Every structure is written in C-alpha cells, then in structure tokens.
C-alpha cells in the first residue's frame, strides 16, 4: 500500500517559497497579499511542521537556516510541477481573460518587440494588461520560476540553461543620424564613418567599445566614440541637434525612420539573435502558450 504523505496546506508551501526568496516577512506578505501577522502565523506553522526555525533574524531582514537552504530548490520544483499539472488542463479565452502578463527585457527590446504586442493585445485580449519590466539577469530565473515574470526577451548567450527558449528573430545593424546631416546625402563609406563622432550605447554604462569597434579592429581601423550612454532610447534626441551618428539594431533604426536618416553601415558587423525565454513551470500554461505565439506573430508581421 502506498505510503500517505504528511498533510500540509499547499498555501503554506507557497508562503515558504516566497519567504525564502525575500528573507523579509513584510516584503513576502506584500507579495502574497497577506497581512504581516497572518504570514507570521504561517511561519510559526511551518517551523513546527519542519522542526526547524527556517528563518532567523539577520542584519538586513532574515537569514535562512541550513535546513531552509536545502529546501529551496526542491520546494521550487514541487510548486512548479504542481502549477504545470493544474494549468495544463485549463483553457485560455483571450477575449474574456483578465490577466497581467509581465515581460522582462531591455528598453530597446521592449520598443521593438513588446510594442507590436501591445497592438495585438488591444484587439485579441482587450482586458489583459501588460507590465513591461527591465531585465535583471541575476534575479531572472527565480522571478520566472516564482511567477513574478511570465517571459523574458534575451540573446541566446544570456539565456540561463534552466529555461525554455525559442528564437524570435535575427538582428543586424544600421547607422542613424539627423535628417539633414551632411553624411546622409550619399552612401556612407568607411573613411567618413570613422571620421565622424559616434554615440555608443553601453547597457551597463560607461563603455566605449562595442561590436562595431571589434569589427573595425579586424580591419585595422578605429572610430571616434564621443558619447557613451546606457539606453538606446536616448539616441534620437542626442542626434537630432548634433552631427553625431550612431549604429543601432536595424529594427530600432527603422522605427526612427520618420525622425532620423537611416543608412547602411559600411562594414560587416556581426548581428545577434533575440529569443523569448520562460520557466518549465509555464511551458504548458495555456495563457502563456498563447502569449508566446501571439508575440511570435506580432514580431513576424
């Protein structure tokens, strides 16, 4: 006869998962939609059930005990499996659905990928909401596993091996400048390109070397990077009143074609791919399957 499992409210395990992620009762209670006293009461139940303090006072909140650390991974897998078991049999009706989809990406990817998705949602799922969030690569696996995020947009190289992923598109580069820039009147050649002052986007901030510079080095050439910024979305305002130019992802450049002149880059710069990534817990979730397919279609049109 199969051995019966000990009885425990599944909600207690959900609370424990969030407590171990936050290591702070107030923040965990806020995430769970509970009052602090209610979550403290649940923590007492969990301590009694596991025969361990689980979380003890620390310098910036609470610190997991050794037993709690060993519980983190199997608990997350257990909850992910349960979520997948339940959601796999549920239908998703986009026209009637009321759901918040949370997608993490850089601002440039949100502009090129998530923006067309917004137009699709307005027609196909008008009562759903879209939360466009920034990417924190360190926290990403945990946020996808816990359900705080539904989807992340990344390059394949940056995608953690624990996640499912599907390529959305391949990207190349184009050069942009103000509409009346002297260099916009004729095809860009390499000498002109290297002589002009450039804006470089360094997502981590402060960098003056990028993919373009690496490609130039192979030709024994250099360009003059005058400005380094941490966001592609600052580029148009910087270029419109100056003689600066910038080399940016092609899809982004084409979105700016009404504001800026767009020309070919006069050298081969290796492109990159953009993928969407999700946690295995969400692989069969009907709503997320719909979201991923809708995003793929929105980007391909």
Order of alpha helices (4+ residues) and beta strands (2+ residues): alpha-alpha-alpha-beta-beta-alpha-beta-alpha-beta-alpha-beta-beta-beta-alpha-beta-alpha-beta-alpha-beta-alpha-beta-beta-alpha
